[in-house]
Amino acid sequence: MDQIEQEPDFIALSRQFKATAMELISVLEQKQKTGGRTKVLLETVPVHKLADIFVASFEISFEEQLSMLDSVDVKVRLSKATELVDRHLQSIRVAEKITQKVEGQLSKSQKEFLLRQQMRAIKEELGDNDDEEDDVAVLERKMQDASMPVNIWKHAQRELRRLKKMQPQQPGYNSSRVYLELLADLPWQKASEERELDLKVAKECLDIEHYGLEKVKQRIIEYLAVRKLKPDARGPVLCFVGPPGVGKTSLASSIAAALGRKFVRISLGGVKDEADIRGHRRTYIGSMPGRLIDGLKRVGVCNPVMLLDEIDKTGSDVRGDPASALLEVLDSEQNKTFNDHYLHVPFDLSKVVFVATANRIQPIPPPLLDRMEVIELPGYTPEEKLRIAMQHLVPRVLDQHGLSFDFLQFPEAMVQLVIQRYTREAGVRNLERNLAALARAAAVRVAEQDHSVPLSKDVQRLASPLLDGRLAGEAEVEMEVIPMGVNKHEISNTFRVTSPFIVDEAMLEKVLGPPRYDDRETADRVATPGVSVGLVWTAFGGEVQFVEATAMVGKGDLHLTGQLGDVIKESAQIAMTWVRARATELKLVNAEESNILEGRDIHIHFPAGAVPKDGPSAGVTLVTSLVSLFSHRRVRADTAMTGEMTLRGLVLPVGGVKDKVLAAHRYGIKRVILPERNLKDLAEVPAAVLSGLEILLAKRMEDVLDHAFEGGCPLKKYSKL
Ligand code: ADP
């Protein structure tokens, strides 16, 4: 032994063994707080014996014990012992780590459990019984009452069973519950009772709520008549098309009233995502049902009148095409099993009466348009607006502001002034807004005046002794008793204003500001040569559009501004070419000077510069403004025009004639130049408007020019070109 102890190998081995053993002992010491004796052993006992003692105390396999006994060489035994001690040390460490982890988890769930117990105790103490379990029971009852079809009931049951197995804190619990709530809330069978449809009553109902619109009302009555004869008839979906504020929405709600059904409006403006119609699949976080299902949930019956508002404002992009989803909705064959992605079970939409509204027909995809019957509402003449205002808007506005005719009166002449000076729209929405502004101003004055209104005699008699008493500082008055004789009616009388306000011109200016429009506008704008008045068609109905042309030194270029589209730009080029080709005949240039553009550029501008414009119907207006510019003659201020022009000078018919003529009438224009082939469209224009206008028909551009200038156009005979 003495010899071996001197060997460097042995010294190294024993040092390693001691270090490992020391480590093991300190770990054990930490765990069991005993180890003092073993530490002493480590210092006193020779290393080779120590190895034997350690190994003997471990639980090792039979083979390992054998191999230990088998190693007679001290060094070999020492190295084997070191290995064993190290293994033991590692296993203790791993075990320790695991226990730490488990302990952490345990304490967290224990904490939660404890808190939950406390919460329950607090709730019980407060008498708050909305326990999760109760909630589920309520939900189940609601589902039973929802009278779902059998297959859907089975599906809902499956989902409910899943929900019952889940813990409220578990992810997915909430979404599952919200889903089941929707299933329970949807009107699977619940329908509002349809009363026997009386067409006379329906007609009265439409007449009471809407002035004029005879043709539209007639069409609605026809629609209702068919429904009466064949309740399950799958007639086309009505689609009201017209500028804002012409009564599309309120007509739809009148249909609902006539049918005795509930009314729900679904706004489709700006819907670009198919999921807005059809819903998101439930796998997405925050998924929702589509707007239709949501609307049905809101309205609570399966047979409402559903208004698909602004159906022309849906667009398609990468997220799908809402129009194709709408196709399914409006198709009576397919909508029996409408499939909402969120709902995941088919819903029967066939009992819903769909009505749609749109500002324009063009943006509606043709297949969708094919399923609808378009009813156009062109906009109102000032006379119609006046009647609507006097019969419908004024009473409604007064009512909305808590006023009556006793407080405020709108003379007809003043309403007419509001129409002429402050609104220039096809519908009546701005008019209603302006009337509301006047009513608000009057309401302030009435409310202010309340204090100065003399009290009725009874109340004076009652008030005076009390008041006198107070003033004299007598005994305290605890309660003011109003005698039985002074009933409510008399009290309200005490607030009566002695004389009602009558809206006058001064009030108009004060509340609505200086007049926004006047009939002189066109005259002012066409005061210089180069400006002509066109009629265009926009989503807000017809509009008057000025075209300005000017010339400056240049190289013969044509500049166009005013946010123009390709079609209108081409129209400008055609106009320029036509004028250049006939410059001599039109006496725009001397015979020797053949090029009208010699040394000059032409700039054509369409105000308002911020509004995008396109379409071919400005052709004749462009030519007129160019001829006016080159001939230095002013265009007649009382004349507006519309029409597409071919390169050869033929005037082609255009769309939206009715709206355009109404717009001209609104602007106070007296003469309108129209393409000859649009004559048939005039049948739709109200006679009252036509009687105030001189309609001039044009077959060729020369006719237009002849009508547009005072004293006609020099180009009498038609060009040979
Ligand atoms: P739209 O849906 O066409 O934009 P609304 O139906 O909302 O227009 O109508 C705007 C307002 O004008 C409503 O208060 C409506 O009652 C009123 N209105 C429109 N046309 C008429 C009419 N012919 N008679 C009575 N009120 C009308």
Residues whose N, C-alpha, C, O or C-beta is under 5 A from the ligand:
A	BS01	ADP	E209 H210 Y211 P243 P244 G245 V246 G247 K248 T249 S250 I388 H392 V428
